[in-house]
Amino acid sequence: MSREVSCLLEKYPNDLKLKEVEEKVNRSYKHLLTITNEKISNSHNFYEAELNKISDCLSKGGKNILKITLTLMKL
């Protein structure tokens, strides 16, 4: 999602609403990455590999933020 917002910002650099959306998206990614990394550092069981996949996905600007969030909530 952040790529889409960035592309729109390139076209409309003065759009304040787009800038606000970009900030929210970036905060969400950072927050999810922090939570994932905390869970990884506190985990000593079978789902560590799954958390590492989520962390990698987020680090690369993961596309399906809802799926990642739901997966984290289950862990």
PyMOL Python script that loads the backbone (N, CA, C, O; Angstrom):
from pymol import cmd

cmd.read_pdbstr("""\
ATOM      1  N   MET A   1       0.816  -1.196   0.000  1.00  0.00           N
ATOM      2  CA  MET A   1       0.000   0.000   0.000  1.00  0.00           C
ATOM      3  C   MET A   1       0.856   1.254   0.000  1.00  0.00           C
ATOM      4  O   MET A   1       0.505   2.247  -0.637  1.00  0.00           O
ATOM      5  N   SER A   2       1.967   1.216   0.705  1.00  0.00           N
ATOM      6  CA  SER A   2       2.796   2.416   0.765  1.00  0.00           C
ATOM      7  C   SER A   2       3.374   2.780  -0.600  1.00  0.00           C
ATOM      8  O   SER A   2       3.609   3.956  -0.879  1.00  0.00           O
ATOM      9  N   ARG A   3       3.604   1.778  -1.454  1.00  0.00           N
ATOM     10  CA  ARG A   3       4.099   2.069  -2.803  1.00  0.00           C
ATOM     11  C   ARG A   3       3.067   2.854  -3.598  1.00  0.00           C
ATOM     12  O   ARG A   3       3.391   3.806  -4.308  1.00  0.00           O
ATOM     13  N   GLU A   4       1.795   2.424  -3.458  1.00  0.00           N
ATOM     14  CA  GLU A   4       0.719   3.109  -4.165  1.00  0.00           C
ATOM     15  C   GLU A   4       0.619   4.561  -3.706  1.00  0.00           C
ATOM     16  O   GLU A   4       0.456   5.473  -4.516  1.00  0.00           O
ATOM     17  N   VAL A   5       0.720   4.759  -2.387  1.00  0.00           N
ATOM     18  CA  VAL A   5       0.648   6.117  -1.836  1.00  0.00           C
ATOM     19  C   VAL A   5       1.831   6.937  -2.333  1.00  0.00           C
ATOM     20  O   VAL A   5       1.669   8.102  -2.697  1.00  0.00           O
ATOM     21  N   SER A   6       3.014   6.342  -2.350  1.00  0.00           N
ATOM     22  CA  SER A   6       4.202   7.052  -2.828  1.00  0.00           C
ATOM     23  C   SER A   6       4.055   7.462  -4.294  1.00  0.00           C
ATOM     24  O   SER A   6       4.440   8.566  -4.677  1.00  0.00           O
ATOM     25  N   CYS A   7       3.501   6.574  -5.102  1.00  0.00           N
ATOM     26  CA  CYS A   7       3.284   6.898  -6.521  1.00  0.00           C
ATOM     27  C   CYS A   7       2.312   8.064  -6.670  1.00  0.00           C
ATOM     28  O   CYS A   7       2.517   8.960  -7.489  1.00  0.00           O
ATOM     29  N   LEU A   8       1.252   8.036  -5.865  1.00  0.00           N
ATOM     30  CA  LEU A   8       0.290   9.148  -5.924  1.00  0.00           C
ATOM     31  C   LEU A   8       0.929  10.449  -5.453  1.00  0.00           C
ATOM     32  O   LEU A   8       0.647  11.514  -6.001  1.00  0.00           O
ATOM     33  N   LEU A   9       1.781  10.367  -4.446  1.00  0.00           N
ATOM     34  CA  LEU A   9       2.451  11.574  -3.955  1.00  0.00           C
ATOM     35  C   LEU A   9       3.395  12.161  -4.997  1.00  0.00           C
ATOM     36  O   LEU A   9       3.586  13.376  -5.054  1.00  0.00           O
ATOM     37  N   GLU A  10       3.983  11.302  -5.816  1.00  0.00           N
ATOM     38  CA  GLU A  10       4.828  11.807  -6.898  1.00  0.00           C
ATOM     39  C   GLU A  10       4.001  12.620  -7.892  1.00  0.00           C
ATOM     40  O   GLU A  10       4.458  13.637  -8.414  1.00  0.00           O
ATOM     41  N   LYS A  11       2.773  12.153  -8.146  1.00  0.00           N
ATOM     42  CA  LYS A  11       1.892  12.857  -9.078  1.00  0.00           C
ATOM     43  C   LYS A  11       1.297  14.116  -8.452  1.00  0.00           C
ATOM     44  O   LYS A  11       1.125  15.137  -9.118  1.00  0.00           O
ATOM     45  N   TYR A  12       0.986  14.021  -7.161  1.00  0.00           N
ATOM     46  CA  TYR A  12       0.319  15.134  -6.462  1.00  0.00           C
ATOM     47  C   TYR A  12       1.095  15.471  -5.179  1.00  0.00           C
ATOM     48  O   TYR A  12       0.627  15.181  -4.078  1.00  0.00           O
ATOM     49  N   PRO A  13       2.263  16.073  -5.319  1.00  0.00           N
ATOM     50  CA  PRO A  13       3.154  16.286  -4.170  1.00  0.00           C
ATOM     51  C   PRO A  13       2.609  17.217  -3.088  1.00  0.00           C
ATOM     52  O   PRO A  13       3.098  17.190  -1.959  1.00  0.00           O
ATOM     53  N   ASN A  14       1.624  18.026  -3.402  1.00  0.00           N
ATOM     54  CA  ASN A  14       1.106  18.984  -2.420  1.00  0.00           C
ATOM     55  C   ASN A  14      -0.189  18.527  -1.759  1.00  0.00           C
ATOM     56  O   ASN A  14      -0.804  19.290  -1.014  1.00  0.00           O
ATOM     57  N   ASP A  15      -0.607  17.302  -2.020  1.00  0.00           N
ATOM     58  CA  ASP A  15      -1.862  16.799  -1.460  1.00  0.00           C
ATOM     59  C   ASP A  15      -1.658  16.422   0.011  1.00  0.00           C
ATOM     60  O   ASP A  15      -1.010  15.423   0.323  1.00  0.00           O
ATOM     61  N   LEU A  16      -2.212  17.224   0.892  1.00  0.00           N
ATOM     62  CA  LEU A  16      -2.020  17.011   2.331  1.00  0.00           C
ATOM     63  C   LEU A  16      -2.676  15.717   2.816  1.00  0.00           C
ATOM     64  O   LEU A  16      -2.153  15.055   3.711  1.00  0.00           O
ATOM     65  N   LYS A  17      -3.803  15.361   2.237  1.00  0.00           N
ATOM     66  CA  LYS A  17      -4.486  14.127   2.639  1.00  0.00           C
ATOM     67  C   LYS A  17      -3.616  12.916   2.305  1.00  0.00           C
ATOM     68  O   LYS A  17      -3.521  11.984   3.104  1.00  0.00           O
ATOM     69  N   LEU A  18      -2.988  12.921   1.144  1.00  0.00           N
ATOM     70  CA  LEU A  18      -2.090  11.826   0.764  1.00  0.00           C
ATOM     71  C   LEU A  18      -0.897  11.738   1.708  1.00  0.00           C
ATOM     72  O   LEU A  18      -0.473  10.646   2.085  1.00  0.00           O
ATOM     73  N   LYS A  19      -0.363  12.886   2.084  1.00  0.00           N
ATOM     74  CA  LYS A  19       0.770  12.886   3.017  1.00  0.00           C
ATOM     75  C   LYS A  19       0.354  12.308   4.358  1.00  0.00           C
ATOM     76  O   LYS A  19       1.123  11.586   4.993  1.00  0.00           O
ATOM     77  N   GLU A  20      -0.849  12.621   4.785  1.00  0.00           N
ATOM     78  CA  GLU A  20      -1.374  12.088   6.044  1.00  0.00           C
ATOM     79  C   GLU A  20      -1.522  10.564   5.959  1.00  0.00           C
ATOM     80  O   GLU A  20      -1.168   9.843   6.892  1.00  0.00           O
ATOM     81  N   VAL A  21      -2.051  10.086   4.828  1.00  0.00           N
ATOM     82  CA  VAL A  21      -2.206   8.643   4.623  1.00  0.00           C
ATOM     83  C   VAL A  21      -0.834   7.966   4.628  1.00  0.00           C
ATOM     84  O   VAL A  21      -0.665   6.906   5.231  1.00  0.00           O
ATOM     85  N   GLU A  22       0.141   8.575   3.958  1.00  0.00           N
ATOM     86  CA  GLU A  22       1.477   8.001   3.913  1.00  0.00           C
ATOM     87  C   GLU A  22       2.059   7.875   5.323  1.00  0.00           C
ATOM     88  O   GLU A  22       2.661   6.856   5.659  1.00  0.00           O
ATOM     89  N   GLU A  23       1.881   8.897   6.132  1.00  0.00           N
ATOM     90  CA  GLU A  23       2.377   8.847   7.512  1.00  0.00           C
ATOM     91  C   GLU A  23       1.734   7.705   8.284  1.00  0.00           C
ATOM     92  O   GLU A  23       2.414   6.975   9.005  1.00  0.00           O
ATOM     93  N   LYS A  24       0.420   7.551   8.133  1.00  0.00           N
ATOM     94  CA  LYS A  24      -0.295   6.486   8.844  1.00  0.00           C
ATOM     95  C   LYS A  24       0.179   5.107   8.398  1.00  0.00           C
ATOM     96  O   LYS A  24       0.374   4.214   9.222  1.00  0.00           O
ATOM     97  N   VAL A  25       0.363   4.939   7.092  1.00  0.00           N
ATOM     98  CA  VAL A  25       0.835   3.659   6.559  1.00  0.00           C
ATOM     99  C   VAL A  25       2.228   3.348   7.104  1.00  0.00           C
ATOM    100  O   VAL A  25       2.494   2.229   7.541  1.00  0.00           O
ATOM    101  N   ASN A  26       3.104   4.335   7.075  1.00  0.00           N
ATOM    102  CA  ASN A  26       4.464   4.123   7.574  1.00  0.00           C
ATOM    103  C   ASN A  26       4.466   3.781   9.057  1.00  0.00           C
ATOM    104  O   ASN A  26       5.215   2.908   9.497  1.00  0.00           O
ATOM    105  N   ARG A  27       3.628   4.469   9.829  1.00  0.00           N
ATOM    106  CA  ARG A  27       3.532   4.174  11.267  1.00  0.00           C
ATOM    107  C   ARG A  27       3.030   2.761  11.486  1.00  0.00           C
ATOM    108  O   ARG A  27       3.525   2.059  12.368  1.00  0.00           O
ATOM    109  N   SER A  28       2.052   2.331  10.694  1.00  0.00           N
ATOM    110  CA  SER A  28       1.500   0.981  10.825  1.00  0.00           C
ATOM    111  C   SER A  28       2.564  -0.068  10.554  1.00  0.00           C
ATOM    112  O   SER A  28       2.690  -1.038  11.301  1.00  0.00           O
ATOM    113  N   TYR A  29       3.336   0.123   9.479  1.00  0.00           N
ATOM    114  CA  TYR A  29       4.406  -0.824   9.172  1.00  0.00           C
ATOM    115  C   TYR A  29       5.422  -0.886  10.303  1.00  0.00           C
ATOM    116  O   TYR A  29       5.816  -1.967  10.740  1.00  0.00           O
ATOM    117  N   LYS A  30       5.838   0.274  10.767  1.00  0.00           N
ATOM    118  CA  LYS A  30       6.827   0.310  11.842  1.00  0.00           C
ATOM    119  C   LYS A  30       6.294  -0.353  13.100  1.00  0.00           C
ATOM    120  O   LYS A  30       7.017  -1.087  13.775  1.00  0.00           O
ATOM    121  N   HIS A  31       5.032  -0.097  13.415  1.00  0.00           N
ATOM    122  CA  HIS A  31       4.424  -0.685  14.604  1.00  0.00           C
ATOM    123  C   HIS A  31       4.344  -2.204  14.490  1.00  0.00           C
ATOM    124  O   HIS A  31       4.695  -2.921  15.427  1.00  0.00           O
ATOM    125  N   LEU A  32       3.879  -2.696  13.332  1.00  0.00           N
ATOM    126  CA  LEU A  32       3.801  -4.143  13.136  1.00  0.00           C
ATOM    127  C   LEU A  32       5.183  -4.789  13.158  1.00  0.00           C
ATOM    128  O   LEU A  32       5.352  -5.883  13.696  1.00  0.00           O
ATOM    129  N   LEU A  33       6.160  -4.119  12.581  1.00  0.00           N
ATOM    130  CA  LEU A  33       7.514  -4.661  12.588  1.00  0.00           C
ATOM    131  C   LEU A  33       8.049  -4.728  14.015  1.00  0.00           C
ATOM    132  O   LEU A  33       8.704  -5.702  14.385  1.00  0.00           O
ATOM    133  N   THR A  34       7.778  -3.711  14.812  1.00  0.00           N
ATOM    134  CA  THR A  34       8.217  -3.703  16.210  1.00  0.00           C
ATOM    135  C   THR A  34       7.564  -4.840  16.986  1.00  0.00           C
ATOM    136  O   THR A  34       8.239  -5.571  17.712  1.00  0.00           O
ATOM    137  N   ILE A  35       6.250  -4.988  16.831  1.00  0.00           N
ATOM    138  CA  ILE A  35       5.536  -6.069  17.531  1.00  0.00           C
ATOM    139  C   ILE A  35       6.086  -7.422  17.114  1.00  0.00           C
ATOM    140  O   ILE A  35       6.318  -8.289  17.956  1.00  0.00           O
ATOM    141  N   THR A  36       6.294  -7.603  15.817  1.00  0.00           N
ATOM    142  CA  THR A  36       6.815  -8.884  15.322  1.00  0.00           C
ATOM    143  C   THR A  36       8.187  -9.170  15.901  1.00  0.00           C
ATOM    144  O   THR A  36       8.449 -10.283  16.356  1.00  0.00           O
ATOM    145  N   ASN A  37       9.061  -8.178  15.890  1.00  0.00           N
ATOM    146  CA  ASN A  37      10.398  -8.386  16.416  1.00  0.00           C
ATOM    147  C   ASN A  37      10.387  -8.668  17.906  1.00  0.00           C
ATOM    148  O   ASN A  37      11.204  -9.450  18.391  1.00  0.00           O
ATOM    149  N   GLU A  38       9.466  -8.037  18.649  1.00  0.00           N
ATOM    150  CA  GLU A  38       9.335  -8.325  20.078  1.00  0.00           C
ATOM    151  C   GLU A  38       8.896  -9.771  20.288  1.00  0.00           C
ATOM    152  O   GLU A  38       9.419 -10.474  21.153  1.00  0.00           O
ATOM    153  N   LYS A  39       7.930 -10.201  19.485  1.00  0.00           N
ATOM    154  CA  LYS A  39       7.461 -11.582  19.605  1.00  0.00           C
ATOM    155  C   LYS A  39       8.571 -12.568  19.243  1.00  0.00           C
ATOM    156  O   LYS A  39       8.702 -13.616  19.875  1.00  0.00           O
ATOM    157  N   ILE A  40       9.362 -12.238  18.238  1.00  0.00           N
ATOM    158  CA  ILE A  40      10.473 -13.114  17.857  1.00  0.00           C
ATOM    159  C   ILE A  40      11.461 -13.217  19.013  1.00  0.00           C
ATOM    160  O   ILE A  40      11.910 -14.312  19.351  1.00  0.00           O
ATOM    161  N   SER A  41      11.799 -12.090  19.615  1.00  0.00           N
ATOM    162  CA  SER A  41      12.794 -12.118  20.691  1.00  0.00           C
ATOM    163  C   SER A  41      12.269 -12.839  21.929  1.00  0.00           C
ATOM    164  O   SER A  41      13.054 -13.349  22.728  1.00  0.00           O
ATOM    165  N   ASN A  42      10.937 -12.884  22.094  1.00  0.00           N
ATOM    166  CA  ASN A  42      10.350 -13.556  23.262  1.00  0.00           C
ATOM    167  C   ASN A  42       9.904 -14.979  22.974  1.00  0.00           C
ATOM    168  O   ASN A  42       9.451 -15.675  23.883  1.00  0.00           O
ATOM    169  N   SER A  43      10.022 -15.426  21.733  1.00  0.00           N
ATOM    170  CA  SER A  43       9.509 -16.750  21.398  1.00  0.00           C
ATOM    171  C   SER A  43      10.619 -17.793  21.435  1.00  0.00           C
ATOM    172  O   SER A  43      11.748 -17.565  21.001  1.00  0.00           O
ATOM    173  N   HIS A  44      10.248 -18.924  21.963  1.00  0.00           N
ATOM    174  CA  HIS A  44      11.182 -20.059  21.994  1.00  0.00           C
ATOM    175  C   HIS A  44      10.417 -21.306  21.583  1.00  0.00           C
ATOM    176  O   HIS A  44      10.657 -22.393  22.107  1.00  0.00           O
ATOM    177  N   ASN A  45       9.504 -21.143  20.651  1.00  0.00           N
ATOM    178  CA  ASN A  45       8.708 -22.299  20.267  1.00  0.00           C
ATOM    179  C   ASN A  45       8.493 -22.375  18.764  1.00  0.00           C
ATOM    180  O   ASN A  45       9.199 -21.734  17.986  1.00  0.00           O
ATOM    181  N   PHE A  46       7.503 -23.172  18.368  1.00  0.00           N
ATOM    182  CA  PHE A  46       7.326 -23.567  16.976  1.00  0.00           C
ATOM    183  C   PHE A  46       7.008 -22.439  16.006  1.00  0.00           C
ATOM    184  O   PHE A  46       7.270 -22.593  14.813  1.00  0.00           O
ATOM    185  N   TYR A  47       6.462 -21.319  16.450  1.00  0.00           N
ATOM    186  CA  TYR A  47       6.051 -20.307  15.477  1.00  0.00           C
ATOM    187  C   TYR A  47       7.111 -19.259  15.186  1.00  0.00           C
ATOM    188  O   TYR A  47       6.823 -18.259  14.528  1.00  0.00           O
ATOM    189  N   GLU A  48       8.312 -19.465  15.655  1.00  0.00           N
ATOM    190  CA  GLU A  48       9.381 -18.500  15.386  1.00  0.00           C
ATOM    191  C   GLU A  48       9.645 -18.342  13.886  1.00  0.00           C
ATOM    192  O   GLU A  48       9.893 -17.232  13.415  1.00  0.00           O
ATOM    193  N   ALA A  49       9.593 -19.433  13.147  1.00  0.00           N
ATOM    194  CA  ALA A  49       9.819 -19.367  11.698  1.00  0.00           C
ATOM    195  C   ALA A  49       8.744 -18.511  11.025  1.00  0.00           C
ATOM    196  O   ALA A  49       9.036 -17.733  10.117  1.00  0.00           O
ATOM    197  N   GLU A  50       7.503 -18.663  11.480  1.00  0.00           N
ATOM    198  CA  GLU A  50       6.401 -17.861  10.915  1.00  0.00           C
ATOM    199  C   GLU A  50       6.613 -16.377  11.197  1.00  0.00           C
ATOM    200  O   GLU A  50       6.385 -15.532  10.331  1.00  0.00           O
ATOM    201  N   LEU A  51       7.047 -16.072  12.403  1.00  0.00           N
ATOM    202  CA  LEU A  51       7.313 -14.680  12.759  1.00  0.00           C
ATOM    203  C   LEU A  51       8.455 -14.109  11.926  1.00  0.00           C
ATOM    204  O   LEU A  51       8.413 -12.945  11.529  1.00  0.00           O
ATOM    205  N   ASN A  52       9.459 -14.912  11.665  1.00  0.00           N
ATOM    206  CA  ASN A  52      10.567 -14.441  10.822  1.00  0.00           C
ATOM    207  C   ASN A  52      10.087 -14.125   9.407  1.00  0.00           C
ATOM    208  O   ASN A  52      10.536 -13.154   8.797  1.00  0.00           O
ATOM    209  N   LYS A  53       9.177 -14.944   8.889  1.00  0.00           N
ATOM    210  CA  LYS A  53       8.620 -14.671   7.556  1.00  0.00           C
ATOM    211  C   LYS A  53       7.858 -13.345   7.562  1.00  0.00           C
ATOM    212  O   LYS A  53       7.991 -12.540   6.641  1.00  0.00           O
ATOM    213  N   ILE A  54       7.059 -13.128   8.610  1.00  0.00           N
ATOM    214  CA  ILE A  54       6.293 -11.884   8.713  1.00  0.00           C
ATOM    215  C   ILE A  54       7.237 -10.694   8.805  1.00  0.00           C
ATOM    216  O   ILE A  54       7.024  -9.675   8.148  1.00  0.00           O
ATOM    217  N   SER A  55       8.264 -10.821   9.608  1.00  0.00           N
ATOM    218  CA  SER A  55       9.238  -9.742   9.772  1.00  0.00           C
ATOM    219  C   SER A  55       9.909  -9.417   8.441  1.00  0.00           C
ATOM    220  O   SER A  55      10.067  -8.247   8.093  1.00  0.00           O
ATOM    221  N   ASP A  56      10.301 -10.447   7.699  1.00  0.00           N
ATOM    222  CA  ASP A  56      10.906 -10.232   6.378  1.00  0.00           C
ATOM    223  C   ASP A  56       9.943  -9.514   5.447  1.00  0.00           C
ATOM    224  O   ASP A  56      10.321  -8.584   4.735  1.00  0.00           O
ATOM    225  N   CYS A  57       8.690  -9.961   5.465  1.00  0.00           N
ATOM    226  CA  CYS A  57       7.668  -9.351   4.604  1.00  0.00           C
ATOM    227  C   CYS A  57       7.491  -7.876   4.946  1.00  0.00           C
ATOM    228  O   CYS A  57       7.418  -7.035   4.051  1.00  0.00           O
ATOM    229  N   LEU A  58       7.421  -7.561   6.230  1.00  0.00           N
ATOM    230  CA  LEU A  58       7.253  -6.174   6.651  1.00  0.00           C
ATOM    231  C   LEU A  58       8.477  -5.340   6.287  1.00  0.00           C
ATOM    232  O   LEU A  58       8.348  -4.191   5.865  1.00  0.00           O
ATOM    233  N   SER A  59       9.652  -5.915   6.449  1.00  0.00           N
ATOM    234  CA  SER A  59      10.882  -5.193   6.132  1.00  0.00           C
ATOM    235  C   SER A  59      10.935  -4.809   4.661  1.00  0.00           C
ATOM    236  O   SER A  59      11.522  -3.794   4.288  1.00  0.00           O
ATOM    237  N   LYS A  60      10.310  -5.643   3.834  1.00  0.00           N
ATOM    238  CA  LYS A  60      10.304  -5.384   2.395  1.00  0.00           C
ATOM    239  C   LYS A  60       9.056  -4.618   1.968  1.00  0.00           C
ATOM    240  O   LYS A  60       8.782  -4.506   0.773  1.00  0.00           O
ATOM    241  N   GLY A  61       8.294  -4.088   2.928  1.00  0.00           N
ATOM    242  CA  GLY A  61       7.072  -3.351   2.591  1.00  0.00           C
ATOM    243  C   GLY A  61       5.935  -4.285   2.261  1.00  0.00           C
ATOM    244  O   GLY A  61       5.301  -4.153   1.214  1.00  0.00           O
ATOM    245  N   GLY A  62       5.667  -5.241   3.156  1.00  0.00           N
ATOM    246  CA  GLY A  62       4.639  -6.260   2.957  1.00  0.00           C
ATOM    247  C   GLY A  62       3.346  -5.725   2.376  1.00  0.00           C
ATOM    248  O   GLY A  62       2.901  -4.633   2.729  1.00  0.00           O
ATOM    249  N   LYS A  63       2.744  -6.496   1.483  1.00  0.00           N
ATOM    250  CA  LYS A  63       1.569  -6.025   0.765  1.00  0.00           C
ATOM    251  C   LYS A  63       0.273  -6.287   1.523  1.00  0.00           C
ATOM    252  O   LYS A  63      -0.646  -5.468   1.483  1.00  0.00           O
ATOM    253  N   ASN A  64       0.192  -7.420   2.213  1.00  0.00           N
ATOM    254  CA  ASN A  64      -1.085  -7.785   2.824  1.00  0.00           C
ATOM    255  C   ASN A  64      -1.042  -7.529   4.320  1.00  0.00           C
ATOM    256  O   ASN A  64      -0.859  -8.456   5.110  1.00  0.00           O
ATOM    257  N   ILE A  65      -1.208  -6.280   4.706  1.00  0.00           N
ATOM    258  CA  ILE A  65      -1.064  -5.872   6.093  1.00  0.00           C
ATOM    259  C   ILE A  65      -2.152  -6.499   6.978  1.00  0.00           C
ATOM    260  O   ILE A  65      -1.896  -6.785   8.147  1.00  0.00           O
ATOM    261  N   LEU A  66      -3.339  -6.713   6.449  1.00  0.00           N
ATOM    262  CA  LEU A  66      -4.404  -7.327   7.232  1.00  0.00           C
ATOM    263  C   LEU A  66      -4.059  -8.772   7.566  1.00  0.00           C
ATOM    264  O   LEU A  66      -4.230  -9.203   8.707  1.00  0.00           O
ATOM    265  N   LYS A  67      -3.579  -9.518   6.589  1.00  0.00           N
ATOM    266  CA  LYS A  67      -3.207 -10.916   6.819  1.00  0.00           C
ATOM    267  C   LYS A  67      -2.091 -11.002   7.863  1.00  0.00           C
ATOM    268  O   LYS A  67      -2.120 -11.865   8.740  1.00  0.00           O
ATOM    269  N   ILE A  68      -1.129 -10.120   7.764  1.00  0.00           N
ATOM    270  CA  ILE A  68      -0.019 -10.100   8.720  1.00  0.00           C
ATOM    271  C   ILE A  68      -0.551  -9.808  10.121  1.00  0.00           C
ATOM    272  O   ILE A  68      -0.158 -10.462  11.087  1.00  0.00           O
ATOM    273  N   THR A  69      -1.439  -8.830  10.229  1.00  0.00           N
ATOM    274  CA  THR A  69      -2.005  -8.462  11.521  1.00  0.00           C
ATOM    275  C   THR A  69      -2.780  -9.624  12.124  1.00  0.00           C
ATOM    276  O   THR A  69      -2.623  -9.929  13.307  1.00  0.00           O
ATOM    277  N   LEU A  70      -3.603 -10.266  11.329  1.00  0.00           N
ATOM    278  CA  LEU A  70      -4.386 -11.396  11.830  1.00  0.00           C
ATOM    279  C   LEU A  70      -3.494 -12.555  12.260  1.00  0.00           C
ATOM    280  O   LEU A  70      -3.767 -13.211  13.265  1.00  0.00           O
ATOM    281  N   THR A  71      -2.437 -12.806  11.507  1.00  0.00           N
ATOM    282  CA  THR A  71      -1.492 -13.857  11.885  1.00  0.00           C
ATOM    283  C   THR A  71      -0.846 -13.537  13.220  1.00  0.00           C
ATOM    284  O   THR A  71      -0.714 -14.412  14.077  1.00  0.00           O
ATOM    285  N   LEU A  72      -0.442 -12.287  13.401  1.00  0.00           N
ATOM    286  CA  LEU A  72       0.172 -11.885  14.665  1.00  0.00           C
ATOM    287  C   LEU A  72      -0.794 -12.023  15.833  1.00  0.00           C
ATOM    288  O   LEU A  72      -0.394 -12.419  16.927  1.00  0.00           O
ATOM    289  N   MET A  73      -2.049 -11.703  15.610  1.00  0.00           N
ATOM    290  CA  MET A  73      -3.031 -11.785  16.687  1.00  0.00           C
ATOM    291  C   MET A  73      -3.242 -13.219  17.139  1.00  0.00           C
ATOM    292  O   MET A  73      -3.559 -13.461  18.303  1.00  0.00           O
ATOM    293  N   LYS A  74      -3.068 -14.177  16.228  1.00  0.00           N
ATOM    294  CA  LYS A  74      -3.249 -15.588  16.567  1.00  0.00           C
ATOM    295  C   LYS A  74      -2.079 -16.140  17.373  1.00  0.00           C
ATOM    296  O   LYS A  74      -2.237 -17.122  18.098  1.00  0.00           O
ATOM    297  N   LEU A  75      -0.900 -15.517  17.253  1.00  0.00           N
ATOM    298  CA  LEU A  75       0.300 -16.054  17.900  1.00  0.00           C
ATOM    299  C   LEU A  75       0.370 -15.682  19.360  1.00  0.00           C
ATOM    300  O   LEU A  75       1.319 -16.057  20.048  1.00  0.00           O
TER     301      LEU A  75
END
""", "prot")
cmd.dss("prot")
cmd.show_as("cartoon", "prot")
cmd.util.cbc("prot")
cmd.orient("prot")
